[in-house]
């Protein structure tokens, strides 16, 4: 969340930021927040003054007692103070609760170069890469390819778990693992420390990572526990440093994590009954940076390049889409999506998301920098998808399919597939040396 001090000192900037996000309904709540903050600070002073008065009167009563003088008037004054303190503290707690309720709704300040726009229709394409393949045969979608090659069982998963789940089998399950290993190795070689995070987190950590509405739409709660399943390892990596102060010389912290992810995906998009594009459970390699505020844009560009280089290595055509002001989530300062081309729909689909959150997440969890001069300030956090394997597999299957239903493995993944260059299709199993010898013998007999 934003620092209440920043809001207090820059109300006009915060109002303008809300208008740029086309969230004018929040202007009234901002006014309520400012009024509650003003009342809180006044009440806090009143409580402190009353406590100070109580201490002075208590000392005065002791002096009078020692002198043997009348203390009735002082005692009467002293008796009134606890009740006045109690009433002031009750009002103080109400003002504090109001601030706590409204503050997370006030969105992060957007970057000056974020394009203005009301919704996703005004997001801006800033780059395209890769050659769109021209097919000479009817294109199959990824579900058709998976089912014809026996790579998945959606009917079984519907019975065991419901829509939005899947059993991956054989060669495709191995491709999934190849993608995970490739993405981890790729990021480690670029200086990111590998982390395996918990898949469940306390709600206060998740609340710092995303807004209330997003929490309701995407997060699975565990009944009877102060725990929820993670929607991305970003949340775990953020929570790992809760309450920590990091010496400036130890920054940046560059991390990469692999995890299974769980999302309810309630909303307009819904869940695909079959397929890997939109599911309740998926695998993702995420990278995350904690850094000094003055360096966050530099790492934003670095993290963008990481994602681009991964998709270039996979030889999947993609585009970069800058998110406009009205489509930015509450916690985002600046954000871009990387979208892979899908020949089956002749359009691009999101496969990753890059975000600079500035201090918005770290503020809530008290994650700070210890500067060389001893002062402390809230650091910046950034996150980006390295590879979500389910969507990457969709892009690979649909772009790399062949007429016989086989799929060519991207060259960079062949070592991770134990040398296998093609999977599936009518002749998916290569003949062994024994089979070839037997065929020659049969041929001679004829």
N, C-alpha and C positions, 0 to 999 in steps of 0.2 A: 504494500500500500504506500501511498504518498506520505511523507512526513507531515504531521499536523502543523508543525512550525512553518514549513514551506507554504502550505495552504494559507495559513494565517497571515504570512508576510507578503504573499503574492495572489490575493483573491482574484484580481482582474485577469492575470495570466491563466489561472485555473479555469475561470469562466470561459475565456476565449478558447481554451483547449477543449472544453466540453462542447462548445458550439462547433468547432472544427470536426469533432467526432459525430456531429448530428445527434447528440443525446441531450437535447434541451430540457427534457423532463427531469434531468439531474440538477438543473440550476436551482430549483426549489430546495432540493435536499442539501445542496452546497450551502445555501443560506441558513438552513436549519443547523448544519454542522458548525458554521461560523458562529452562530448565536449560542449554540451549546458549548462551544469552546470558550467563548467570552464569559458565559455564565460559570463554567467550570473553574476558570482561573480566578474569577471574583470570589466564588464560594471557597476555593482553596485558600485564598488569602484570609477570608473571614474565619475559617477553621484554625488557621495558623495563628491569627491574632487572638482568638479566644483561648487557645492553648497557652499562648504567651501570657495573656492576662491571668489565667488560672495559676500559672507558675509564680507570677509576681505577687498575686494575692496570697498564695500559700506561704511565700517567704515573709510577706508583711504580717500575716497572722502569727507566724513563729516569733517574729521580732516583738510584737505586742505582748505575746504570752510571756516572753522573757522579762519584759518590763513590768508585767502585772497589770497591763492596761486592758480596757474593755475591747473585746473582739467580736461582739455580736453583729455589728454592722458589716464587718469584713466577712464573717461566716455566712451571713445572709447573701452577700454578693457572690461568694464562692459556690453556694448551693445552686444558684441559677445557671451557672456556666455549663455544667455537664449536660443539662437538658438542651441548652442552646447549641452546644457542640454536636449533640446527637442529631438534632433537626437539620443543622447545616450539613453534616456528613451524609444524611439520607438524600438531601437535595444534590449533594456532590456526586453520589453514586448514580443517581438518575441521569445527571448530565454526562457522566463518564460512560454510562451504558449507551446513551444516545450517540455519542461520538464513536464508540466501538461499533455500533450498528451501521452508521452511515459511512464512515471512513473507507471501508473496503469497496464501496460502490463508486468512489471517485476515481476515475481512470488515470493511468499513467500519462505523463506529458509526452506528446508525440514529437518525433524528430521534425525539424524545420523543412526537410525535403520530402516528407511523406505526401504523396498526391492526395488532394482533397476529393472526396467522393462519398456518396451516401451508403452504397452497399457494394457487394462483390462484383456487380456488373461494371463497376468503374475501377476495378483493379487494373494495373498497368503492366503490359508485357514489356520487359526491358531487355530480353535476350532470347534468341533461339539458337540451338545447336543440333547438328546431325542431319543426315540425309534421310528423308522419308522414303521407305522402300516401296517400290511399285510391284504389286503381286500379280502373277500371271495365272493364278488359280483362285478358286473361292476360299476366302479367309474363314477359318474357324475361330470362335472365341475361346478363351482360356478354359471355360468349363467343358466345352466339347472336347478339347484336346486332353484334358485331365481324365474325363470319363472314358474316352475311347482307348486311352493307354493304360487305364487302371491305376492312375496316380492318386486318386482321391475317392473317398466314400462319403458323399453328402447325405445319403439316405440313412446310413448308420448313425452319423453324428446328429441328424435331426431327431432320431429316436432316443439317443443317449443324452443329448444336451440341448436340443432345440435349434432353431435357425441361427445362423451366424457362427457356427462352429464347423469343424471339418476334421477328417482323418486324412493325413497325407501319407502316401505309400510309395515304397520302392524308390525309383530314380528321382522323383520330384522331392521326396523327403530328404534325399541326399543332396539335391540341389539347394534346398532350404539351408541345410547345414553348411554347404559350400559358401553360400552368400554370407552367412554369419561369420565364418572364419575369415573370408576375404575382407569384409568390412572392418573387423577387429584388427587384423594385421595391417591394413591400410592406415588406420588411424594411429596405431602404436608407432608405426614407422614415421609418422608425422609429429611425434613427440607428445601424444596424449596417453595418460596413464590409464591402464585398464582396470575397471571396477566391476564387480558383480554385486548388485544391490539387493536389498530386501524387496519382495514383491507386495508387501503390505506396509502401510504407513499410518501414523496417527493423523487424525482429522485436522489438527492445527497446522501440521506441515503441509498437507494438501491445500488447505485454505490459503496459505501464503503463496502457493504456486499458481492458483487459478481462481476465478471469481465464483461467487455463490451459484449463479445460474449454470455455469459450465460444470460445476461440481454435481448439481442435480441431474444434468443431462447425461453425463459420461461416467461417473464414478460408481462402482459397486461397493456398497457398505456391507460390513460383516455384522450381522445381527448380534446384539449383546456385547459387542466389543468396540473399543475406541480405535478401530482399525478399518481401513478400506484398501481394496486392491488398487494397485497403481495403473494409471492409463499410459504411462511412459516412465522410463527410468530417470528422466529429467527431474521428476519430483523427488526421487530418492537421493540423487546427487545433490540437489539443493538442500534437502533436509540434513544431509551428512554433516554440514558445518554450522548447524543451528547454535547460536549463542557464542560462536567462535570469533576471535579477533586475530587476523592473520598479519604477521609482520610484512611490511611493504616489499622487502627483498625476497620474500617467498612467492610473490605473485609474478605472473599469472599461474593459477592452477588450471591445467588443461586435462580434462577427464573424458574417457569414453567408456560406455557401459553397454552390455547386452542384457536384455530381459525379455520375458514374455510380458505382454501388456493386455489389459482388460478394460473394455469400454462398453457402456450400455448403448451409446449412439442413439439416444432418443431425440427425435426431431424430424425435420423435413426429409433428410436423406434416407432414413430408415436403414434396414439391414437386408443384404441380399440373401435370398433363401439358399442359393447355391453360389459358389465362387469364393474368391479370395480378396476381392476388392474392398468390401466393407464387412467386417466381421467383429464379433465380440472379443475374440482372442487372437493375438498375432505376435510375431517376433520382431524386435527392433533393436538396432544398434544406434545409440544416441551419443552425441558429444556435447560437452558442457564446459564453459569457461567462467571462472571467478577472476575478476581483474580490477585494476584501478580505473576510476571513471574516465580519465583522460585516454585510456587505451581501448575502450570498449568498441569504438568504431573500427579500429584496426583489426580486432579479432572478429568483428562481424564480417568483414571482407575475407578474412582467412577462412572462416567457417563456411562461407558461401563457396569459396574455391574448393574446399574439401568435398562438398556434396557434388559440385559440378565435375570434379575430376573422377569421382567414383562412377558417375553415369557415363562419362566419356570412356572410362576404362571398360565398362560393360557394353559400350557402343549402342546405347539406347538414346534415340533423339529426345530432346527435352527443351523446355523453355523455362525462363525465370519470370515469375509474376510478382510484382510489388503490390502489397496489400494497401488499399486506400484507407483514409482516415476513418470512414464510417464502418469499415469492415474489420478494423483492428480490435482484438480482444482487449479487455480492461487492463491487463497487466503489460501490454506490449507498447514499446516505444517506437519500434520500427520492425517490420517483418516482411519476409518474402517466402513464397512457395516455389519449390522446384516441381515441375509437372512433366511426366513422361508421356510420349506420344503412344496412343493406342490405335492401331489400324482398324480394329473392329468397330470403333465409334467415330473414327476419323477426327479425333480431337485429343486434347491433352488432359491428363488426370493427375491430381496431386499425389506425389510420392514422398514429399518431405517438406518440413517447415522450419525456417530460420527466424530467430527472434532475439532482439536486444531488449532486455527487460529493465535496463539501467538499475536503479536502486529499489525498484518496486517490490521484488520478492525478498531481497536481503533485508530491507527495512523491517519487515514483519517478523523475520526470524533472528534479528539482531546480529547479522553477519557483517563484521567491520574490518577495516584495514588499520593496523597500527603504523602510522607514518613515522618516518625517520626522526622527526622532531618530537615524537611521543604523543601527538594528537591522534584522535581516532575519527574515522568517517565511514559511512556505509559504502560498501563496494558495489560493483556492477556484476550482473549475471547475464550470460548469453547461452542459448541452446540451439541445436540444429540436429535434424535427423541425418545420420550417416547413411543408414539403409533400413527401410522397413521391408522385410523379406517377402511378405505376401504380395505386396504391390509390385515389388521388383520382379517377382516371378511372373506376375500377370504380364508385365511389359516384355519380359524375355520370351515367354510362350507365344504371345501374339505377334511380336516383331520378328522372331527367329523361327517361326514354324515353316515346315516344308509341305509339299503337296501330299506326301504319304502320311502326314500326321506326326512326323518326327519333329524334333526341335533341336536346332544347333546350339550348343553351349558356347557362350562368349569365351573367347580365347583366354582371358584373364582368370576364368574359373576352372579351366581344364585341369590344372594341377590339383585343385581342391576336389575334383571329381575323379581322382585317380586315373587321369589320362583319358577319360571318356569325353568324346567330342560331340556326340549326338545321342539323344535319348528318344525312346518311343518309335512310333511308326510301324509299318508292316514288317520290316526286317530288322527289328530292334536288337535281336540277339545275334552277335557275330558267330559264325560257325567255328567250332574248335578244330584243332589240327587233326584229331581223331575222326571227326565228322568229314573233313575234307579228304582224308585218306580213304575212308570207307566209300565215299562217292566215286573216287578214282577207280577203286577195285570193282565197283558195280558197273562202271562205264566200260572197263576192259572185258568183263564177262559178256556184255552185250555185243 
